[in-house]
Amino acid sequence: MRDVIVVGGGLGGLLVAADVRRRGGDPILLEASNRPGGVAQTIREDGFLLEPAAGSLLLPNPDLTPILEAAGVSFVAAHREARTRFVYDRGTLFEVPESPKFLFTRLVSWRAKWRAAREPWVTTPPPAGEESLLGFFTRRFGLDVGRLGADLMAHGVFAGDPASLSIQAAFPRLVALEQAAGSVVKGGLQRRKQRPAGTRRPSVHVAPEGMAAIAARLAAYLDDEFRPNHPVTAVRRSDGGRWIVEWDGGTESADAVVVALAPAQASPLLPEPLAGLLTGRPLAPVAVVGLGGPATSLRLPTGFGALTGPDSGIRALGILFESEYSPDRAPSGFQLAKGIYGGAADPGIMEESDEAIAALMSRELGRITGRTVEPTWVRVRRSSIPQYPVGHAAWMDQVDEQLAHLPGLHLAGWGYRGIGVSSLGADAARIGAALDRGPVS
Ligand SMILES: Cc1cc2nc3c(=O)[nH]c(=O)nc-3n(C[C@H](O)[C@H](O)[C@H](O)COP(=O)(O)OP(=O)(O)OC[C@H]3O[C@@H](n4cnc5c(N)ncnc54)[C@H](O)[C@@H]3O)c2cc1C
């Protein structure tokens, strides 16, 4: 295993470093702040547990599971209720079952369902180059179901704009299904059949103590080589081909360096022309609101949560019923809801105060549940989510072309190849394998 320095101790950098460690390496991880986890800083107060960023993930996962197991990190399965999803649209809360019972939801007309059901026989080819999420969905499933599906996926995963997001960059698996089988539905069924017998189907898992505890466990797995309070100022290559990493007060060198920062944070540290390529990538600002209170006041529906449809008339992108699908999110007799506001469609809401956004969520949750909501516990956290607009996949190709001239330099994190933790795991496995010179122990 090469000697490796990882820059950035968010979940992205931690997973890369943990995979290097799992493969027998001794990575150094340099983190600017005083703690691991990056945006995933769990709030645990008054018996409530709010995740301001990643809150759940699908496990088992072929890339993530071996890393988590090696580091002794455990997630627990969410309650069965996590399978019950809702969509709020046209003033109604629709239950959307995972199963073929979906066909009976009144969320869309029979005519729209009929068009969507013909997806396996749609032969319209994709346009040349990258296609938007909205374009892909309406081409495959028709206008109504396509618009709804694209909206829900854009809001639920990226807080993004379905007309701008690139299907190739944002949801490459759907493109792969179409390419493999000529249809998303047929491709999905084929995949399911190919799954080896006895393999567990991935299901929603959560961190019992919160993602911050997961981050702390991953950092501890690196022994003393997780180094907080190390804001890196430059990453450059020496004449001998080794990588030199500088921070205020010190330097380290290694065969390889993994910069696990968002492109805008990575850019000032790196050599041109790569640095220039990493500037100006779009972000969508979001406000995450936690509302807690007695169950008699919140009366959350039993399920994972509700995404909002294109005709919802409310500003929340989605509201998750945290205490209803995840253990230990609220004290006994209390409930916790988590709302996501802002995103590409509504950046103006970020001008509002935390109090105003929380009050808006109380009113909107009340509209969804049909009751007056009076929370007793309120927290708001703001952050920004990287966006992958049409052209992102071509931009990634340019980034990879530059990296090919810089052997030993790798980029990781949610700004590049996927914004969920499972994509960070895939990155970690890919980079770990590239750095590995020996068998996995
Ligand atoms: C509202 C929201 C909900 C989400 N929900 C989910 C979900 O349910 N499931 C899921 O899988 N994912 C979810 N995500 C995504 C997930 O949280 C991210 O993929 C992940 O946390 C990003 O980790 P990262 O390491 O790439 O970036 P970051 O967390 O941004 O980490 C970067 C780190 O680098 C450090 N740093 C910055 N500059 C320097 C420097 N110069 N030197 C050293 N260190 C530096 C920072 O301090 C930070 O710790 C969600 C995100 C948000 C915002």
The ligand as an ORCA input file, in Angstrom:
! r2SCAN-3c Opt
* xyz 0 1
  C     -29.799     18.188      3.997
  C     -28.938     17.026      3.584
  C     -29.460     15.737      3.677
  C     -28.700     14.638      3.287
  N     -29.215     13.387      3.417
  C     -28.485     12.303      3.061
  C     -28.992     10.990      3.265
  O     -30.060     10.798      3.851
  N     -28.228      9.934      2.843
  C     -27.008     10.108      2.263
  O     -26.366      9.118      1.884
  N     -26.474     11.351      2.101
  C     -27.180     12.453      2.488
  N     -26.638     13.709      2.378
  C     -25.300     13.841      1.776
  C     -24.138     13.569      2.770
  O     -24.367     14.238      3.973
  C     -22.840     14.009      2.095
  O     -22.589     13.151      0.994
  C     -21.587     13.943      2.960
  O     -21.806     14.362      4.278
  C     -20.496     14.817      2.297
  O     -19.245     14.510      2.849
  P     -17.892     15.094      2.231
  O     -16.796     14.539      3.028
  O     -17.878     14.900      0.764
  O     -17.988     16.679      2.429
  P     -17.970     17.587      3.754
  O     -18.870     17.037      4.763
  O     -18.209     18.981      3.276
  O     -16.489     17.455      4.314
  C     -15.403     18.231      3.890
  C     -14.447     18.357      5.080
  O     -13.268     19.009      4.648
  C     -12.860     19.937      5.639
  N     -12.031     20.956      4.992
  C     -12.429     22.003      4.211
  N     -11.364     22.693      3.761
  C     -10.279     22.065      4.265
  C      -8.858     22.301      4.161
  N      -8.364     23.314      3.446
  N      -8.015     21.461      4.825
  C      -8.489     20.406      5.559
  N      -9.814     20.164      5.683
  C     -10.687     20.968      5.040
  C     -14.170     20.456      6.206
  O     -13.972     21.013      7.498
  C     -15.016     19.193      6.217
  O     -14.858     18.472      7.440
  C     -27.377     14.837      2.793
  C     -26.840     16.128      2.736
  C     -27.599     17.221      3.143
  C     -27.006     18.591      3.118
*
